[in-house]
Amino acid sequence: MVDPQMMREQINQIASKREFLLRLLEQPNLGTLRIDVNQAIEEMDDLLDEFKSTFPDADNN
């Protein structure tokens, strides 16, 4: 069984990495990696949305 607090911490780590990817998109020399970075951000957003809809009280730590 997964510890809810550990799951929240892992989701918070994912959310913090999302910020890094957003900063990475600002780089002018990203080239075709821009597509992969955008895809990663979209997938992170989907994961975070799904977590919030599955555990609506997760924001109330």
PyMOL CGO cylinders between C-alpha atoms (Angstrom):
from pymol import cmd
from pymol.cgo import CYLINDER

trace = [
    CYLINDER, 0.00, 0.00, 0.00, 1.28, 3.45, -0.90, 0.3, 1, 1, 1, 1, 1, 1,
    CYLINDER, 1.28, 3.45, -0.90, 1.67, 6.02, 1.83, 0.3, 1, 1, 1, 1, 1, 1,
    CYLINDER, 1.67, 6.02, 1.83, -0.47, 9.08, 0.93, 0.3, 1, 1, 1, 1, 1, 1,
    CYLINDER, -0.47, 9.08, 0.93, 2.14, 11.50, 2.29, 0.3, 1, 1, 1, 1, 1, 1,
    CYLINDER, 2.14, 11.50, 2.29, 4.88, 9.89, 0.20, 0.3, 1, 1, 1, 1, 1, 1,
    CYLINDER, 4.88, 9.89, 0.20, 2.66, 10.13, -2.88, 0.3, 1, 1, 1, 1, 1, 1,
    CYLINDER, 2.66, 10.13, -2.88, 2.06, 13.85, -2.23, 0.3, 1, 1, 1, 1, 1, 1,
    CYLINDER, 2.06, 13.85, -2.23, 5.80, 14.40, -1.91, 0.3, 1, 1, 1, 1, 1, 1,
    CYLINDER, 5.80, 14.40, -1.91, 6.45, 12.63, -5.20, 0.3, 1, 1, 1, 1, 1, 1,
    CYLINDER, 6.45, 12.63, -5.20, 3.76, 14.67, -6.95, 0.3, 1, 1, 1, 1, 1, 1,
    CYLINDER, 3.76, 14.67, -6.95, 5.33, 17.85, -5.53, 0.3, 1, 1, 1, 1, 1, 1,
    CYLINDER, 5.33, 17.85, -5.53, 8.70, 16.76, -6.94, 0.3, 1, 1, 1, 1, 1, 1,
    CYLINDER, 8.70, 16.76, -6.94, 7.11, 16.26, -10.35, 0.3, 1, 1, 1, 1, 1, 1,
    CYLINDER, 7.11, 16.26, -10.35, 5.50, 19.70, -10.15, 0.3, 1, 1, 1, 1, 1, 1,
    CYLINDER, 5.50, 19.70, -10.15, 8.86, 21.29, -9.33, 0.3, 1, 1, 1, 1, 1, 1,
    CYLINDER, 8.86, 21.29, -9.33, 10.48, 19.63, -12.36, 0.3, 1, 1, 1, 1, 1, 1,
    CYLINDER, 10.48, 19.63, -12.36, 7.72, 21.11, -14.51, 0.3, 1, 1, 1, 1, 1, 1,
    CYLINDER, 7.72, 21.11, -14.51, 9.05, 24.57, -13.64, 0.3, 1, 1, 1, 1, 1, 1,
    CYLINDER, 9.05, 24.57, -13.64, 12.49, 23.52, -14.89, 0.3, 1, 1, 1, 1, 1, 1,
    CYLINDER, 12.49, 23.52, -14.89, 10.98, 22.40, -18.21, 0.3, 1, 1, 1, 1, 1, 1,
    CYLINDER, 10.98, 22.40, -18.21, 9.18, 25.73, -18.58, 0.3, 1, 1, 1, 1, 1, 1,
    CYLINDER, 9.18, 25.73, -18.58, 12.49, 27.54, -18.11, 0.3, 1, 1, 1, 1, 1, 1,
    CYLINDER, 12.49, 27.54, -18.11, 14.10, 25.18, -20.61, 0.3, 1, 1, 1, 1, 1, 1,
    CYLINDER, 14.10, 25.18, -20.61, 11.53, 26.19, -23.24, 0.3, 1, 1, 1, 1, 1, 1,
    CYLINDER, 11.53, 26.19, -23.24, 12.86, 29.76, -23.00, 0.3, 1, 1, 1, 1, 1, 1,
    CYLINDER, 12.86, 29.76, -23.00, 16.19, 28.63, -24.45, 0.3, 1, 1, 1, 1, 1, 1,
    CYLINDER, 16.19, 28.63, -24.45, 16.50, 29.82, -28.06, 0.3, 1, 1, 1, 1, 1, 1,
    CYLINDER, 16.50, 29.82, -28.06, 18.79, 26.97, -29.14, 0.3, 1, 1, 1, 1, 1, 1,
    CYLINDER, 18.79, 26.97, -29.14, 16.50, 24.09, -28.11, 0.3, 1, 1, 1, 1, 1, 1,
    CYLINDER, 16.50, 24.09, -28.11, 15.77, 23.02, -31.68, 0.3, 1, 1, 1, 1, 1, 1,
    CYLINDER, 15.77, 23.02, -31.68, 13.73, 19.88, -32.15, 0.3, 1, 1, 1, 1, 1, 1,
    CYLINDER, 13.73, 19.88, -32.15, 13.97, 19.08, -28.42, 0.3, 1, 1, 1, 1, 1, 1,
    CYLINDER, 13.97, 19.08, -28.42, 11.28, 21.74, -27.99, 0.3, 1, 1, 1, 1, 1, 1,
    CYLINDER, 11.28, 21.74, -27.99, 8.72, 19.15, -29.17, 0.3, 1, 1, 1, 1, 1, 1,
    CYLINDER, 8.72, 19.15, -29.17, 9.83, 16.67, -26.49, 0.3, 1, 1, 1, 1, 1, 1,
    CYLINDER, 9.83, 16.67, -26.49, 9.85, 19.32, -23.77, 0.3, 1, 1, 1, 1, 1, 1,
    CYLINDER, 9.85, 19.32, -23.77, 6.34, 20.43, -24.73, 0.3, 1, 1, 1, 1, 1, 1,
    CYLINDER, 6.34, 20.43, -24.73, 5.17, 16.80, -24.68, 0.3, 1, 1, 1, 1, 1, 1,
    CYLINDER, 5.17, 16.80, -24.68, 6.71, 16.26, -21.24, 0.3, 1, 1, 1, 1, 1, 1,
    CYLINDER, 6.71, 16.26, -21.24, 4.95, 19.36, -19.90, 0.3, 1, 1, 1, 1, 1, 1,
    CYLINDER, 4.95, 19.36, -19.90, 1.62, 18.20, -21.33, 0.3, 1, 1, 1, 1, 1, 1,
    CYLINDER, 1.62, 18.20, -21.33, 2.03, 14.76, -19.78, 0.3, 1, 1, 1, 1, 1, 1,
    CYLINDER, 2.03, 14.76, -19.78, 2.99, 16.26, -16.42, 0.3, 1, 1, 1, 1, 1, 1,
    CYLINDER, 2.99, 16.26, -16.42, -0.07, 18.50, -16.55, 0.3, 1, 1, 1, 1, 1, 1,
    CYLINDER, -0.07, 18.50, -16.55, -2.25, 15.47, -17.27, 0.3, 1, 1, 1, 1, 1, 1,
    CYLINDER, -2.25, 15.47, -17.27, -0.69, 13.56, -14.38, 0.3, 1, 1, 1, 1, 1, 1,
    CYLINDER, -0.69, 13.56, -14.38, -1.11, 16.47, -11.97, 0.3, 1, 1, 1, 1, 1, 1,
    CYLINDER, -1.11, 16.47, -11.97, -4.72, 17.01, -13.05, 0.3, 1, 1, 1, 1, 1, 1,
    CYLINDER, -4.72, 17.01, -13.05, -5.49, 13.32, -12.65, 0.3, 1, 1, 1, 1, 1, 1,
    CYLINDER, -5.49, 13.32, -12.65, -3.90, 13.28, -9.19, 0.3, 1, 1, 1, 1, 1, 1,
    CYLINDER, -3.90, 13.28, -9.19, -5.93, 16.31, -8.12, 0.3, 1, 1, 1, 1, 1, 1,
    CYLINDER, -5.93, 16.31, -8.12, -9.18, 14.83, -9.42, 0.3, 1, 1, 1, 1, 1, 1,
    CYLINDER, -9.18, 14.83, -9.42, -8.48, 11.46, -7.78, 0.3, 1, 1, 1, 1, 1, 1,
    CYLINDER, -8.48, 11.46, -7.78, -7.34, 12.98, -4.48, 0.3, 1, 1, 1, 1, 1, 1,
    CYLINDER, -7.34, 12.98, -4.48, -9.18, 16.32, -4.23, 0.3, 1, 1, 1, 1, 1, 1,
    CYLINDER, -9.18, 16.32, -4.23, -8.15, 16.80, -0.60, 0.3, 1, 1, 1, 1, 1, 1,
    CYLINDER, -8.15, 16.80, -0.60, -4.44, 16.41, -1.44, 0.3, 1, 1, 1, 1, 1, 1,
    CYLINDER, -4.44, 16.41, -1.44, -3.97, 20.19, -1.42, 0.3, 1, 1, 1, 1, 1, 1,
    CYLINDER, -3.97, 20.19, -1.42, -5.04, 20.25, 2.22, 0.3, 1, 1, 1, 1, 1, 1,
    CYLINDER, -5.04, 20.25, 2.22, -1.86, 18.75, 3.68, 0.3, 1, 1, 1, 1, 1, 1,
]
cmd.load_cgo(trace, "trace")
